Amino acid sequence: MIRLVALDIDGTLLHPGVHVDTLPGNAITDAVAELMQSGVSVVLASGRMFPGTASVARHLGINQPLICQQGASVHDLDGALRHGCSIDADIALELLDYANENDWPLAWFDSQRYLATRHCEEAQFFADVSKVSLELHDRPYLSGVRATGIDIISTREAASGVHAEIDRRYGNRLSLLDFPSVTAVHAVQASKGNALMMLAAELGIAQSDVLAIGDSVNDASMLSWAGHSAAPEHCDRYARATAREILPGKGVDGVAEKLRKVAANR
């Protein structure tokens, strides 16, 4: 029996490509409400920073802790940090030097503040979807922000090489996620899967009673860990290879239907 459902936001509760201020529609909102009314605990697990994740949680009436920043931080609903992991300070400085040497923008952030060495579309989008201000700072290490996440923003052509170089330098000392032109860097223990494992243990819920739903590479760790997992039809190759079920339907329709079925089976 499913007792805990972990849900990604972008591309899972929201149709891909929607405006940054979009909130889940009626089908998803009603399905989540049915889940919680049936006694299932629901958590959000997002790449967004806390403010952007919390805005969706409030809309849905979710009262469980929030997994943010790909699992680098877990927060109570009031923003208090339950779990967090930062990138080693020396490595963070080396990553900044690497980005500067190649004239690529770099983003440096914790759960509340988002800094970039210069303005770019990718950094502005992430700040907007996370509901925080984009701060420009060419020496982010002087900002007082201890980085829980660093994004090296290169190009679609260069991104795979960035990943390979960082992996060559640091190996299992870091966790890397690839997006079209962004290489996202976190502490090695930071993942949605690890964060979900900790929350399930705190709630006294067995791995076999957890369902995770997500659509992208940053969801693969929780799709792999959970006893049950699913991805919408439009998911990327990482989610498709990991999820135990592919949900039919356009956009997020299959997600809403899956949630209603779980609620009904309670």
C-alpha positions, 0 to 999 in steps of 0.5 A: 500500500502506498503511504508516501508519494514524492512529486517533482514539480516542473514537468510533473505537476506542471506542463513542460514549458509553462510560465514561471508563475504557473501553478498546478491546474485543477486536475492535479490540485484535486488529485493531490487533495484526494491523496491527502484525504485518503491518508497518503503523505505527499512531499514535493521534491524539486530542483527549485530553491525553497521559496519556489517550492513552497509556493507550489506546496501552499497552493496544493495544501501540502503540509510535509517537509519540502525537498529542494535544490535536487535534495541539497536542502530539506525544509520545514514549511516555515523555511527552517532547514531540516537537512542541508549539504554544501559543496566543499569551499575549496572545490567551489572556488576551483569551479569558479576559476574553471568557469572564469577561465572559459568565460562562462557564467557561474551561478552560486546559491544556497536555499535562499539566495541566488548569485550569478557572475553575470546575467544570462537567460538560464540564471534568470529563469532559475531565479524566477522559477525559484521566486528569488532575486538574481544577484550579480556578483563576480566574487560570490565567495565574498557574499556570505553564501556558502554554496549548496549548489553551483551551476556552470552555464556553458552551451549545448555544445560544450556542456558534455565536455564540462561534465567530463572535465569536472568528473575527471577532476573530482570524481565521486566527491561531487554530484553532477546533473546535466541540463541542455546548457547547464552542468549542475554541481552539488555535494555528493550526498545531495540527491532527491533519492537520499533526501526522500530516504531520510524523510521516509525514515523520519515518517516511519514509512518503508521504502516499499510503501513509497511512490516517486513521480518525476520526469527528468534526470534530476528525478532518477535517484528518487525513481530508483530508490522508491519502491514504486516509481512512475514518469509521464510520457514526455519524460527524458531518457534518464527518467524513462530508464529508471521509472517502473511505470510510464504514465500515458496521457498528454502533459500531466494528465497521466500523473493526475490519473495515477494519483487518483488511482492511488487515492482510490486504492486506499 
